[in-house]
Amino acid sequence: MGISVGRTVLPEMLVVTGLEDAKTEVQGFIAEVMRNRRVELQNGGWIRSGDLFTVVEVAPKTLREHKGISRHLADFFFISYHYTPITEDVDDDGSSFASVVIRKSPSSVSDIQLPSIDPDTIALFRNHAEKVNISTEIKRYMHDLIACIRMHRAVRSGCVWSRATQDFEVLVRCLAVIHGLDFVTPALVTLAISKIYNHRLEIIQRPKLERSVLYGSGTGTVGQYLERITPEMVVDDAVKSVRVPL
C-alpha cells in the first residue's frame, strides 16, 4: 500500500538497513522524508504519503553505536528496541530444545496473516491518547529523568534535543491507552524512557571532555569508564537516581 503519482509510489512503511554506511545525501533524504512525509520529484512536484508513514531501521547495534549515522537522522526515529534472536543451545548428545518443539511454518509468503489496523482505529487511538491525563507529579518525574540524563557525566553535552522530550510524552500517552488506562503511571514512564533515549544519547569519546577531569580525575581512569558505559546504562542510572512519585 502507498500513495502513487503516475508510476511512482511512496510506501506507507520503509524498512532500511546499512544506514551507517550510507552517504550524507542518502541520510539527509531519509530524514527529509521522515520529517515532511513527502518526496520531491525531478519535475518539481511532490509525492505525499498517507496519514501513517513509518521508517524502520534494522541494525546489528543501536543507532548511536554506529558512528556513521548522523545525530539529526537518529533524532527522527521515534523509538528503538533491541531484539536478541533466540539461539538454540545444542547439548552434547546432539539434542536440543528445538527437537521437542513443533513449528508450523507457512508454505508460502501469501499464507502469512499480517495484522491490519484500519484508519478509524488509528484515529480512535489518537483521540484516546490525547485525553490521557498526566498528573503534575508524573510530569515532574519525567522532567527530572530528562535532566538527570542530560547531566550524566558520560553524556555528550547538547545531544538530547527537544524532539526527544516531545516523543517521550507521546509514547507514555500511547502506552497508557495500550494498557487500558486513562492516566500515566511511573511504571509506564520507566518503560518508555529507554525506548526514547537509547538511540539518541551520545557517549563522550574523549576522556578530556568528561567533567570530572576538571576536578582531578585521571584521564586513564575516565577513559576506562567511558569505554564500558552505554546509553542503556545511562538511562538505568537516571531511573535509579530519581525518586519515584508516590
C-alpha positions as CSV (number, residue, x, y, z in Angstrom):
1,M,0.0,0.0,0.0
2,G,1.2,3.5,-0.7
3,I,0.5,6.8,-2.3
4,S,1.2,6.9,-6.1
5,V,1.7,9.5,-8.7
6,G,2.0,8.0,-12.2
7,R,4.3,5.1,-11.8
8,T,5.9,6.4,-8.6
9,V,4.8,5.0,-5.3
10,L,5.7,6.2,-1.8
11,P,5.1,3.3,0.6
12,E,3.4,3.5,3.9
13,M,6.4,1.7,5.5
14,L,10.0,1.9,4.6
15,V,12.4,-0.8,6.0
16,V,16.1,0.2,5.6
17,T,19.4,-1.2,6.7
18,G,23.0,-0.2,6.4
19,L,22.4,3.5,7.2
20,E,25.8,3.6,9.0
21,D,27.4,3.1,5.6
22,A,25.1,5.5,3.6
23,K,26.3,8.8,2.3
24,T,25.3,12.1,3.8
25,E,23.0,12.8,0.9
26,V,21.1,9.5,1.5
27,Q,20.8,10.1,5.2
28,G,19.5,13.6,4.5
29,F,17.0,12.3,2.1
30,I,15.6,9.8,4.6
31,A,15.5,12.5,7.3
32,E,13.6,14.8,4.9
33,V,11.0,12.0,4.1
34,M,10.6,11.3,7.8
35,R,10.1,14.9,8.7
36,N,7.8,16.1,5.8
37,R,6.4,12.7,4.7
38,R,6.9,13.7,1.1
39,V,9.4,13.3,-1.8
40,E,10.4,15.9,-4.3
41,L,10.2,14.8,-7.9
42,Q,12.6,15.9,-10.7
43,N,9.8,17.9,-12.3
44,G,9.3,20.0,-9.2
45,G,6.3,18.1,-8.0
46,W,5.8,16.2,-4.7
47,I,4.6,12.8,-3.7
48,R,3.0,12.9,-0.3
49,S,2.5,9.9,2.0
50,G,-0.7,9.0,3.7
51,D,-1.7,9.7,7.3
52,L,0.6,7.0,8.6
53,F,4.2,6.7,7.4
54,T,6.8,4.6,9.2
55,V,10.5,4.1,8.7
56,V,12.2,1.1,10.3
57,E,15.9,0.8,10.6
58,V,17.3,-2.7,11.0
59,A,20.8,-2.5,12.6
60,P,23.0,-5.0,14.4
61,K,23.6,-2.4,17.1
62,T,21.8,0.7,18.4
63,L,21.8,3.7,16.1
64,R,24.1,5.8,18.2
65,E,26.7,3.0,18.3
66,H,27.1,3.4,14.5
67,K,29.4,6.4,14.1
68,G,28.3,6.9,10.5
69,I,24.7,7.8,11.4
70,S,24.2,11.5,12.0
71,R,22.6,12.7,15.2
72,H,20.0,14.6,13.1
73,L,18.8,11.4,11.5
74,A,18.8,9.4,14.7
75,D,16.7,12.0,16.4
76,F,13.9,11.5,13.8
77,F,13.4,7.8,14.9
78,F,10.6,7.8,17.4
79,I,11.6,4.7,19.4
80,S,14.3,2.0,19.4
81,Y,14.1,-1.6,20.5
82,H,17.0,-4.1,20.9
83,Y,16.0,-7.6,19.7
84,T,18.1,-10.6,20.7
85,P,17.4,-13.6,18.4
86,I,16.7,-16.9,20.2
87,T,19.5,-19.3,19.8
88,E,19.2,-23.0,20.0
89,D,21.7,-24.5,22.6
90,V,22.6,-28.0,21.4
91,D,23.6,-30.5,24.1
92,D,26.5,-32.8,24.0
93,D,24.3,-35.7,22.8
94,G,23.1,-33.7,19.8
95,S,19.6,-33.0,21.1
96,S,18.2,-29.6,21.8
97,F,15.1,-27.9,23.0
98,A,14.2,-27.3,19.3
99,S,13.9,-31.0,18.8
100,V,10.8,-31.3,21.0
101,V,9.1,-28.2,19.7
102,I,6.7,-28.5,16.8
103,R,6.9,-25.5,14.4
104,K,4.4,-24.9,11.7
105,S,5.9,-22.7,9.0
106,P,3.7,-21.1,6.3
107,S,4.0,-22.8,3.0
108,S,4.4,-19.5,1.2
109,V,4.6,-15.8,1.9
110,S,1.0,-15.4,0.9
111,D,-0.1,-17.7,3.8
112,I,1.3,-15.2,6.4
113,Q,-1.5,-13.4,8.0
114,L,-0.4,-9.8,8.7
115,P,-2.3,-7.7,11.3
116,S,-4.4,-4.9,9.8
117,I,-5.4,-1.7,11.5
118,D,-7.9,0.5,9.7
119,P,-7.7,4.3,9.7
120,D,-10.7,4.6,12.0
121,T,-9.0,2.6,14.7
122,I,-5.9,4.8,14.5
123,A,-8.0,7.9,14.7
124,L,-9.8,6.5,17.8
125,F,-6.4,5.6,19.4
126,R,-5.1,9.1,18.8
127,N,-8.2,10.6,20.4
128,H,-7.9,8.4,23.5
129,A,-4.1,9.2,23.7
130,E,-4.8,12.9,23.7
131,K,-7.2,12.6,26.6
132,V,-4.8,10.6,28.8
133,N,-4.1,12.5,32.0
134,I,-0.5,13.2,33.1
135,S,-0.5,14.5,36.6
136,T,1.8,17.2,37.9
137,E,3.8,14.7,39.9
138,I,4.3,12.5,36.8
139,K,5.3,15.4,34.7
140,R,7.9,16.4,37.3
141,Y,9.1,12.9,37.4
142,M,9.6,12.8,33.6
143,H,11.4,16.1,33.6
144,D,13.7,15.0,36.4
145,L,14.6,11.9,34.5
146,I,15.4,14.0,31.4
147,A,17.5,16.4,33.4
148,C,19.4,13.5,35.0
149,I,20.2,12.0,31.6
150,R,21.3,15.3,30.2
151,M,23.6,16.0,33.2
152,H,25.1,12.5,33.3
153,R,28.9,12.6,33.3
154,A,29.2,10.2,30.3
155,V,26.7,12.0,28.0
156,R,28.0,14.5,25.5
157,S,26.6,17.9,26.0
158,G,23.8,19.0,23.7
159,C,22.9,15.6,22.3
160,V,19.4,15.5,23.8
161,W,17.1,17.7,21.8
162,S,13.6,18.9,22.4
163,R,12.1,16.4,19.9
164,A,13.0,13.6,22.4
165,T,11.0,15.3,25.2
166,Q,8.0,15.6,22.9
167,D,8.3,12.0,21.8
168,F,8.6,10.9,25.4
169,E,5.2,12.4,26.3
170,V,3.6,11.0,23.2
171,L,4.9,7.5,24.0
172,V,3.7,7.5,27.6
173,R,0.2,8.5,26.5
174,C,0.2,5.7,23.9
175,L,1.3,3.2,26.4
176,A,-1.4,4.2,28.8
177,V,-4.0,3.6,26.1
178,I,-2.5,0.2,25.2
179,H,-2.7,-0.8,28.8
180,G,-6.3,0.3,29.1
181,L,-5.6,3.3,31.3
182,D,-6.6,7.0,31.0
183,F,-3.7,8.2,33.2
184,V,0.1,7.7,33.2
185,T,1.8,5.7,35.9
186,P,5.5,5.8,36.9
187,A,5.9,2.3,35.5
188,L,4.8,3.5,32.1
189,V,7.4,6.3,32.3
190,T,10.3,4.0,33.0
191,L,9.1,1.7,30.3
192,A,9.0,4.5,27.8
193,I,12.2,6.3,28.6
194,S,14.6,3.7,27.4
195,K,12.8,3.3,24.1
196,I,13.1,7.1,23.5
197,Y,16.6,7.9,24.6
198,N,18.7,4.8,24.0
199,H,19.3,5.6,20.3
200,R,19.6,9.4,20.9
201,L,22.3,9.5,23.5
202,E,26.0,10.1,22.6
203,I,28.7,8.9,24.9
204,I,31.7,11.2,25.3
205,Q,34.6,9.8,23.2
206,R,37.5,11.9,24.6
207,P,38.2,11.5,28.3
208,K,39.4,15.1,28.5
209,L,35.9,16.3,27.8
210,E,34.4,14.4,30.8
211,R,33.6,16.9,33.6
212,S,35.3,15.1,36.4
213,V,38.7,15.6,34.8
214,L,38.4,19.2,35.8
215,Y,38.3,18.2,39.4
216,G,41.3,15.9,39.4
217,S,40.2,12.6,37.9
218,G,42.8,10.8,35.8
219,T,42.2,10.6,32.0
220,G,43.2,6.9,32.1
221,T,40.6,6.0,34.7
222,V,37.9,8.1,32.9
223,G,38.8,6.6,29.6
224,Q,38.2,3.1,31.0
225,Y,34.9,4.2,32.4
226,L,33.7,5.7,29.1
227,E,34.7,2.5,27.2
228,R,32.3,0.4,29.2
229,I,29.4,2.8,29.6
230,T,26.5,2.5,27.2
231,P,23.3,4.6,26.6
232,E,21.3,1.8,28.3
233,M,23.4,2.2,31.4
234,V,22.9,6.0,31.4
235,V,19.2,5.5,31.3
236,D,19.3,2.9,34.1
237,D,21.4,5.3,36.2
238,A,18.8,8.0,35.8
239,V,15.9,5.7,36.7
240,K,17.7,4.5,39.8
241,S,18.7,8.1,40.9
242,V,15.3,9.9,40.5
243,R,12.7,9.4,43.2
244,V,9.5,7.8,42.0
245,P,6.4,9.8,42.9
246,L,4.0,8.1,45.3
